Amino acid sequence: MPLTRKAYRAAILHSIADPAEVGIEASYEYFEDGLLVVDNGQISALGHASELLASLPADIEITHYQDALITPGFIDTHIHLPQTGMVGAYGEQLLDWLNTYTFPCESQFADQAHAEAVAEIFIKELLRNGTTTALVFGSVHPQSVNAFFEAADKLDLRMIAGKVMMDRNAPGYLTDTAESSYLESKALIERWHGKGRLHYAVTPRFAPTSTPEQLTLAGQLLGEYPDLYMQTHISENLQEVEWVKELFPERKGYLDVYDHYQLLGERSVFAHGVHLCDDECARLAQTGSAVAFCPTSNLFLGSGLFNLPMAEKHKLNVGLGTDVGGGTSFSLLQTLNEAYKVMQLQGARLSPFKSLYLATLGGARALRLEERIGTLQPGTDADFLVLDYNATPLLGYRLKQSKSIAETLFVLMTLGDDRTVAQTYATGNLVHQR
């Protein structure tokens, strides 16, 4: 293949550290007139246009964006593919919502053609909203994961997904068995894990829908393939927390159930964690596990407010999740709009630079992929976005009043949505154009 080298000129911003650890000023790099150089799908240079332009060959193609900001692609650490068709379903809290809306919607994924059609819609929505990497729940059906990975592989996207394991406390039409979930997961791992930029996640839905036998086999899979991911839910809703105590009276709490079955580790991501206690945060951090903060969903389902300062105190890795369909938007900009309010309700501040970190480098760290994605550092994959300052009349007017990049960033996160994403690139290829 011929070498492809291109350059992109605009205002450029990326996180280089967690503001909670290094302070806000040391947590990002901003180039008011920046240049990003991409070679064969990887970033080869980043800096001020005035310094880099002279070093480029005369015939290089340079795309110059006016009134725009280049950032790394967004990373969604918790989302459900099969819930795309029921996003915005009315009026329930978690457990009733699952039975009323989620399970019937997921049952449709037994049909291969349906799975393929929804996978296409789902990936288009991710890219339209600037999400270049996601940690994705399939349904209990292997075809949901096959369809998703087929579609992601065609575009060379960095994606992680898994078939839900669920052998009790769900409708008969949606359950597998401990043994079938192990064998089907293993077949999917052999087919997809490590193919291109794809990774597999062992996916027990949550403790109440898995028997001890199924959780044992989930842990066994992680032992057999050491670089797999594990994703599940934890402490989202108070009723759910009580239910787990009834189902597992021998364990000392919700997290201890997963700990007992050896599901904690450096590539384990637990969605929600709204009702975690200090000891549980400490144990998650100690094992290198991560939490996906899903503010939109937590507000929509009335689950509660995630305690980000407590997670920071324990140096616990936190990513951001839209949690579609409990969440009501594929947009991580809109998710950050809600995250800010969740912090406000707890008397805490969420700076725009911490928000940027959560949506990019924080997510990459939660997934142990910070060497590849989440920043615009030379040597990383060229997954990046072009955000349009004039995406809507109000946004354009408001940003003309902005006096700093901090203000601009915050306004993008409060007024921005899918319309703000003008272009999305994955490995240097244009995968969405508004």
VOGU-3710 file (C-alpha; in Angstrom, 3 decimals, decimal comma):
1> mpltrkayra> 0,000/0,000/0,000  1,248/3,527/-0,732  2,222/5,628/2,261  -0,519/8,052/3,187  0,485/11,188/4,981  -1,940/14,011/5,706  -2,039/17,023/7,972  -4,934/18,767/9,716  -4,774/22,376/10,876  -7,120/23,856/13,485
11> ailhsiadpa> -7,293/24,624/17,175  -6,242/21,332/18,826  -6,832/20,145/22,402  -6,159/16,889/24,228  -5,780/15,548/27,761  -2,363/14,310/28,834  -3,132/13,541/32,522  -5,916/13,395/35,109  -6,551/16,902/36,517  -7,331/15,287/39,890
21> evgieasyey> -3,726/14,066/40,038  -1,662/16,828/38,399  -3,915/19,911/38,587  -5,847/21,458/35,715  -3,026/23,382/34,031  -0,755/20,334/33,682  -3,564/18,056/32,479  -3,920/19,196/28,860  -2,145/20,579/25,799  -3,812/23,256/23,680
31> fedgllvvdn> -2,601/24,636/20,357  -4,612/27,661/19,250  -3,300/27,217/15,695  -2,251/23,582/15,780  -1,195/20,945/13,297  -1,840/17,205/13,478  0,144/14,999/11,099  -1,101/11,489/10,318  1,026/8,762/8,722  -0,580/5,441/7,788
41> gqisalghas> -3,307/5,642/10,382  -1,090/6,831/13,215  -0,345/10,290/14,557  3,249/11,183/13,691  3,418/14,811/14,836  1,438/17,308/16,881  2,273/20,906/17,648  1,977/24,567/16,720  1,411/25,043/12,991  4,076/27,775/12,926
51> ellaslpadi> 6,695/25,284/14,141  5,650/22,193/12,163  4,733/23,538/8,724  8,337/24,076/7,649  9,217/20,428/8,328  6,494/19,027/6,041  7,039/18,040/2,397  5,740/20,608/-0,078  3,163/18,257/-1,623  1,476/17,089/1,610
61> eithyqdali> -2,302/17,514/1,709  -3,244/19,912/4,540  -6,888/20,261/5,562  -7,460/23,598/7,297  -10,524/23,933/9,556  -11,771/27,405/10,513  -13,780/27,872/13,728  -13,247/24,285/14,785  -11,538/22,232/17,463  -9,756/18,908/16,951
71> tpgfidthih> -9,907/16,516/19,916  -9,264/12,797/20,377  -12,181/10,504/19,532  -14,572/9,935/22,424  -14,561/6,674/24,383  -17,836/5,219/25,696  -17,121/2,691/28,448  -20,708/1,401/28,803  -23,434/1,006/26,171  -25,940/-1,645/25,042
81> lpqtgmvgay> -26,256/-2,445/21,313  -29,616/-4,285/21,623  -31,283/-1,389/23,454  -30,946/1,029/20,516  -34,592/0,466/19,562  -35,988/1,296/23,020  -33,940/4,341/23,972  -36,172/6,907/25,698  -38,685/4,363/27,116  -41,018/5,938/29,683
91> geqlldwlnt> -41,541/5,738/33,365  -39,731/2,920/35,190  -36,810/2,362/37,518  -34,170/-0,248/36,750  -35,726/-3,630/37,564  -39,216/-2,890/36,150  -37,614/-1,154/33,161  -35,629/-4,315/32,320  -38,748/-6,492/32,384  -41,059/-4,022/30,631
101> ytfpcesqfa> -38,815/-2,764/27,829  -35,319/-4,213/27,731  -35,865/-7,941/27,660  -38,560/-7,883/24,919  -36,354/-5,586/22,806  -33,296/-7,825/23,244  -35,259/-10,942/22,250  -35,366/-9,679/18,637  -31,626/-10,332/18,312  -32,260/-14,049/17,864
111> dqahaeavae> -32,837/-12,980/14,242  -29,530/-12,515/12,390  -30,944/-9,994/9,901  -32,290/-7,861/12,757  -28,924/-7,999/14,544  -27,109/-6,877/11,385  -29,533/-4,007/10,704  -29,283/-2,657/14,263  -25,479/-3,037/14,340  -25,248/-0,730/11,285
121> ifikellrng> -27,550/1,882/12,868  -25,694/1,635/16,194  -22,228/2,150/14,697  -23,444/5,061/12,556  -24,853/6,693/15,709  -21,592/6,199/17,622  -19,542/7,789/14,828  -22,048/10,615/14,272  -21,608/11,488/17,936  -17,817/11,296/17,784
131> tttalvfgsv> -17,442/7,997/19,659  -14,564/6,051/18,129  -14,245/3,336/20,809  -16,985/1,729/22,903  -17,301/-1,101/25,419  -20,504/-2,748/24,226  -23,007/-5,223/25,665  -24,518/-7,535/23,062  -27,637/-9,582/23,788  -27,562/-13,197/24,982
141> hpqsvnaffe> -27,415/-14,244/21,298  -23,953/-14,733/19,724  -25,281/-13,232/16,472  -25,598/-9,827/18,176  -21,819/-9,803/18,751  -20,969/-11,282/15,358  -23,048/-8,604/13,628  -21,458/-5,803/15,654  -17,872/-6,975/15,125  -18,462/-7,529/11,372
151> aadkldlrmi> -19,639/-3,918/11,003  -16,847/-2,493/13,218  -14,125/-4,490/11,460  -15,105/-3,108/8,043  -14,289/0,402/9,313  -11,186/-0,686/11,273  -12,661/0,622/14,539  -11,218/-0,056/18,001  -14,216/-1,740/19,686  -14,803/-4,105/22,609
161> agkvmmdrna> -17,941/-6,234/22,977  -19,314/-9,413/24,452  -22,310/-11,722/24,492  -24,433/-11,339/27,617  -24,308/-14,326/29,997  -27,671/-14,727/31,751  -28,990/-18,046/33,064  -31,616/-17,047/35,658  -34,064/-14,323/36,749  -34,883/-13,390/33,149
171> pgyltdtaes> -37,541/-14,582/30,676  -36,978/-18,133/29,381  -36,677/-16,827/25,804  -33,592/-14,814/26,839  -31,609/-17,166/29,073  -28,638/-19,342/28,230  -27,049/-21,912/30,548  -23,767/-21,787/32,415  -22,296/-24,274/29,936  -23,751/-22,749/26,729
181> syleskalie> -22,664/-19,243/27,761  -19,122/-20,533/28,314  -18,966/-22,365/24,963  -20,585/-19,556/22,948  -18,328/-16,930/24,547  -15,271/-19,089/23,847  -16,228/-19,431/20,166  -16,656/-15,646/19,881  -13,298/-15,069/21,610  -11,544/-17,430/19,170
191> rwhgkgrlhy> -13,165/-15,695/16,208  -12,842/-12,037/17,156  -10,521/-11,259/20,071  -7,412/-9,527/18,725  -8,694/-9,444/15,128  -7,791/-6,015/13,714  -8,625/-3,536/16,468  -11,314/-5,681/18,121  -11,329/-7,057/21,666  -13,699/-9,397/23,503
201> avtprfapts> -15,322/-8,770/26,894  -16,700/-11,553/29,076  -20,173/-10,169/29,882  -22,260/-11,514/32,768  -25,215/-9,077/32,721  -25,218/-8,572/36,500  -25,006/-10,810/39,552  -28,788/-11,418/39,870  -29,074/-12,950/36,377  -26,152/-15,385/36,717
211> tpeqltlagq> -25,987/-18,533/38,818  -22,819/-19,239/40,815  -21,978/-21,846/38,130  -22,149/-19,231/35,369  -20,052/-16,711/37,323  -17,473/-19,455/37,976  -17,198/-20,135/34,232  -16,951/-16,383/33,477  -13,951/-16,270/35,822  -12,546/-19,376/34,134
221> llgeypdlym> -12,665/-17,672/30,711  -10,682/-14,729/32,105  -8,089/-17,181/33,378  -7,852/-18,961/30,019  -7,375/-15,749/27,992  -5,431/-13,290/30,152  -5,937/-10,182/27,968  -9,739/-10,391/27,786  -12,014/-7,699/29,142  -14,813/-8,239/31,663
231> qthisenlqe> -17,876/-5,989/31,847  -20,912/-6,070/34,100  -23,132/-3,826/36,252  -22,776/-2,947/39,925  -24,680/-0,966/42,581  -26,814/0,963/40,115  -30,096/0,960/42,016  -30,915/0,451/45,735  -33,511/-2,285/45,056  -30,924/-4,135/42,965
241> vewvkelfpe> -28,327/-3,896/45,776  -30,849/-5,429/48,221  -31,723/-8,171/45,730  -28,060/-9,154/45,422  -27,846/-9,453/49,230  -30,844/-11,848/49,188  -29,411/-13,939/46,343  -25,874/-14,144/47,757  -26,311/-14,006/51,576  -22,924/-15,667/52,077
251> rkgyldvydh> -21,060/-12,727/50,472  -20,332/-9,513/52,335  -21,683/-7,212/49,615  -22,315/-6,697/45,898  -18,676/-6,259/44,886  -17,658/-9,271/46,976  -19,837/-11,483/44,733  -17,732/-10,540/41,706  -14,521/-10,665/43,729  -15,306/-14,202/44,910
261> yqllgersvf> -15,684/-15,400/41,305  -12,411/-13,711/40,278  -13,991/-11,117/38,008  -11,984/-8,115/39,251  -8,847/-7,108/37,375  -7,058/-4,610/35,173  -9,500/-5,011/32,255  -12,676/-5,267/34,333  -15,173/-2,417/33,956  -18,141/-2,120/36,310
271> ahgvhlcdde> -20,990/0,089/35,089  -22,604/2,656/37,405  -21,255/2,134/40,943  -23,710/4,745/42,214  -24,080/3,084/45,627  -20,517/1,837/46,207  -18,993/2,360/49,643  -15,448/3,474/50,465  -14,187/-0,085/51,000  -15,559/-1,196/47,630
281> carlaqtgsa> -13,907/1,761/45,841  -10,625/0,884/47,545  -10,911/-2,770/46,464  -11,740/-1,836/42,860  -8,710/0,476/42,760  -6,462/-2,138/44,373  -7,333/-4,700/41,661  -6,935/-2,189/38,832  -10,640/-2,430/37,959  -12,555/0,555/36,571
291> vafcptsnlf> -16,019/2,102/36,883  -18,112/3,501/34,038  -19,865/6,702/35,188  -23,255/6,912/33,411  -24,872/10,182/34,527  -27,604/10,415/31,878  -28,885/6,935/32,653  -28,561/7,359/36,432  -30,771/10,464/36,264  -33,225/9,004/33,720
301> lgsglfnlpm> -33,833/5,807/35,718  -33,736/7,655/39,063  -30,823/5,504/40,241  -28,820/8,153/42,119  -25,698/10,311/41,895  -22,232/8,836/41,303  -19,651/10,020/43,851  -16,738/11,001/41,588  -14,736/12,683/44,395  -14,771/9,398/46,353
311> aekhklnvgl> -13,490/7,521/43,302  -10,755/10,147/42,856  -9,736/9,828/46,504  -9,052/6,106/45,904  -7,363/6,755/42,520  -9,973/4,509/40,930  -10,019/4,538/37,117  -13,275/6,077/35,865  -14,546/6,214/32,286  -17,744/7,748/30,950
321> gtdvgggtsf> -20,708/5,728/29,661  -23,825/6,760/27,772  -25,585/3,519/28,803  -27,995/3,683/25,865  -30,877/2,662/26,270  -31,028/3,610/29,991  -29,180/6,706/28,854  -31,068/8,837/26,368  -28,266/10,000/24,069  -25,329/8,524/22,170
331> sllqtlneay> -23,591/11,882/22,630  -20,761/12,012/25,154  -21,038/15,822/24,991  -24,621/15,520/26,259  -23,483/12,918/28,800  -20,948/15,435/30,141  -23,721/18,034/30,339  -25,503/15,640/32,733  -22,276/14,731/34,582  -21,758/18,391/35,453
341> kvmqlqgarl> -25,253/18,537/36,983  -24,712/15,292/38,930  -21,646/16,902/40,528  -23,508/20,193/41,167  -26,228/18,311/43,060  -23,515/16,940/45,371  -21,856/20,316/45,917  -18,873/19,326/43,771  -17,359/20,918/40,675  -16,605/19,210/37,371
351> spfkslylat> -14,109/21,275/35,382  -14,311/21,126/31,584  -10,792/19,671/31,524  -11,786/16,834/33,866  -14,782/16,282/31,587  -12,516/16,106/28,528  -10,311/13,655/30,428  -13,282/11,401/31,319  -14,476/11,296/27,689  -11,025/10,541/26,229
361> lggaralrle> -7,879/9,624/28,184  -9,811/8,579/31,313  -11,813/6,117/29,220  -8,640/4,863/27,557  -7,028/4,288/30,966  -10,142/2,483/32,220  -9,731/0,167/29,203  -5,908/-0,045/29,490  -5,612/1,382/25,983  -3,916/4,710/26,746
371> erigtlqpgt> -0,874/3,725/24,637  -3,172/3,527/21,592  -6,142/5,890/22,020  -7,463/8,738/24,168  -4,816/11,348/23,320  -3,247/12,878/20,202  0,301/11,908/21,217  2,563/10,884/18,317  2,591/7,091/18,025  -1,082/6,642/18,908
381> dadflvldyn> -3,895/5,630/16,538  -5,297/8,559/14,547  -8,806/8,469/16,057  -9,913/12,100/16,269  -12,813/14,517/15,831  -13,463/17,898/14,320  -15,909/19,886/16,477  -17,649/22,768/14,691  -17,956/26,021/16,665  -20,838/27,105/14,396
391> atpllgyrlk> -22,810/23,838/14,502  -25,955/25,678/15,614  -26,798/29,393/15,549  -26,871/29,558/19,357  -23,529/27,731/19,714  -21,898/30,036/17,169  -23,241/33,142/18,915  -22,308/31,921/22,387  -18,756/30,951/21,437  -18,112/34,425/20,011
401> qsksiaetlf> -18,378/35,614/23,640  -15,850/33,034/24,875  -12,649/34,406/26,409  -10,708/31,147/26,964  -10,382/27,555/25,818  -11,849/26,487/29,187  -15,005/28,485/28,475  -15,184/27,231/24,875  -14,824/23,632/26,013  -17,505/23,992/28,682
411> vlmtlgddrt> -19,949/25,579/26,230  -19,337/22,740/23,730  -20,231/20,303/26,511  -23,391/22,120/27,591  -24,775/23,216/24,202  -23,130/20,588/21,985  -24,521/17,315/20,650  -24,206/15,161/17,497  -24,552/18,296/15,329  -21,305/19,629/16,805
421> vaqtyatgnl> -19,310/16,703/15,375  -18,425/17,794/11,836  -16,107/14,860/11,106  -14,967/11,671/12,797  -11,732/9,905/11,860  -10,634/6,369/12,807  -7,044/5,319/12,024  -6,861/8,432/9,840  -9,879/7,413/7,732  -12,924/9,666/7,536
431> vhqr> -15,713/7,501/8,987  -18,341/10,211/9,532  -18,967/13,483/7,724  -21,881/15,600/8,969
//
